């Protein structure tokens, strides 16, 4: 199960907290949430990943795509951060700098 919560939202920025395992069909659910909250409309999107203990290969690919689109990824686990370390640094990954 994956819980997706809008923590903060304005016309310029949206912060989403993600909790649980980012796997399988939940990746598509997160994709829909990101699209619904302005990813394509120039809104600055931040995902708080502090409560995501595991991400499967599909989820990692999606997070790489988001990072390439300048989405900020906050507090990923060391496992997730390691998987994303070679992605172009358009977005921010908290704790990797």
C-alpha positions as CSV (number, residue, x, y, z in Angstrom):
1,X,0.0,0.0,0.0
2,X,1.1,3.5,-0.7
3,X,-0.3,6.7,0.9
4,X,0.0,9.9,-1.0
5,X,-0.8,13.1,0.9
6,X,-0.8,16.7,-0.3
7,X,1.1,18.5,2.5
8,X,1.2,22.0,1.0
9,X,-0.3,23.4,-2.2
10,X,-0.3,26.8,-3.9
11,X,-0.3,28.1,-7.5
12,X,3.5,27.9,-7.6
13,X,4.4,24.8,-5.6
14,X,3.0,21.5,-4.3
15,X,4.6,19.3,-1.7
16,X,3.5,15.6,-1.6
17,X,4.3,13.2,1.2
18,X,4.7,9.6,0.0
19,X,4.5,6.8,2.6
20,X,4.9,3.0,1.9
21,X,6.4,0.9,-0.8
22,X,6.6,2.4,-4.2
23,X,6.0,-0.7,-6.3
24,X,3.9,-2.1,-9.1
25,X,0.5,-0.3,-9.6
26,X,1.4,2.3,-6.9
27,X,3.9,3.8,-9.3
28,X,1.1,4.6,-11.7
29,X,-1.0,6.0,-8.9
30,X,1.9,8.4,-7.9
31,X,2.3,9.4,-11.5
32,X,-1.3,10.3,-11.7
33,X,-1.1,12.3,-8.5
34,X,2.0,14.2,-9.8
35,X,0.3,15.0,-13.1
36,X,-2.9,16.1,-11.3
37,X,-1.1,18.5,-9.0
38,X,0.6,20.5,-11.7
39,X,3.7,18.6,-12.9
40,X,3.0,19.6,-16.5
41,X,1.8,23.1,-15.6
42,X,5.0,24.6,-14.4
43,X,4.2,24.1,-10.7
44,X,7.3,23.3,-8.5
45,X,6.7,19.8,-7.2
46,X,8.4,18.3,-4.1
47,X,8.1,14.7,-3.0
48,X,8.9,13.9,0.6
49,X,10.2,10.3,0.4
50,X,11.3,9.9,4.1
51,X,8.6,7.3,4.7
52,X,9.3,5.2,1.6
53,X,11.4,2.2,2.7
54,X,11.5,0.4,-0.7
55,X,11.2,1.3,-4.4
56,X,11.1,-1.4,-7.1
57,X,12.8,-1.0,-10.5
58,X,9.6,0.7,-12.1
59,X,9.5,3.1,-9.2
60,X,13.2,4.0,-9.5
61,X,12.7,4.7,-13.3
62,X,9.8,6.9,-12.4
63,X,11.8,8.8,-9.8
64,X,14.6,9.3,-12.3
65,X,12.1,10.8,-14.7
66,X,10.8,13.1,-12.1
67,X,14.3,14.2,-11.1
68,X,15.0,14.9,-14.8
69,X,11.9,17.1,-14.8
70,X,13.3,19.2,-11.8
71,X,11.1,17.6,-9.1
72,X,12.7,17.9,-5.7
73,X,13.0,14.5,-4.0
74,X,13.4,15.0,-0.2
75,X,14.9,12.6,2.2
76,X,15.1,9.4,0.1
77,X,16.4,6.3,1.9
78,X,20.0,5.4,1.3
79,X,18.9,2.6,-1.1
80,X,16.8,5.0,-3.2
81,X,19.5,7.7,-3.1
82,X,22.1,5.2,-4.4
83,X,19.8,4.3,-7.3
84,X,19.4,7.9,-8.3
85,X,23.0,9.1,-7.9
86,X,23.8,9.0,-11.6
87,X,20.8,11.0,-12.7
88,X,21.4,14.5,-14.1
89,X,21.1,16.9,-11.1
90,X,18.2,19.0,-12.3
91,X,16.1,18.2,-9.2
92,X,17.3,18.1,-5.7
93,X,17.9,15.0,-3.6
94,X,18.1,16.0,0.1
95,X,21.2,14.7,1.8
96,X,23.2,13.8,-1.3
97,X,25.1,17.1,-1.7
